[in-house]
Amino acid sequence: MRGERPFPMFRLATGEPPRRNGFSEGTQDYKREGETLVLQRQLTRRFGPLPNEVTARISGATVEEIDLWVDRVLDARTLDEVFRS
């Protein structure tokens, strides 16, 4: 086993090896994507089908904005209350 790696090197779906700093960047992207889906699901369940403007706003939001809105949806009575400034 000398000279052999005990585990094969991890490769991305593209076949490329991961970059050292790519893990944290990718994790942030996955977090944002997951939270976006949860927020849209919560909003739809609570307020019905979402207007296109709301969907677009969520799609362009930062992780911090999404975190704030996920918390607000618990107490908000309207969509406007979720997205207030």
Buried (B, 14 or more C-beta within 10 A) or exposed (E): EEEEEEEEEEEEEEEEEEEEEEEEEEEEEEEBEEBBEEBBEBBEEBBEEBEEEBBEBBEEBEEEBBBBBBEBBEEBEEBEEBBEE
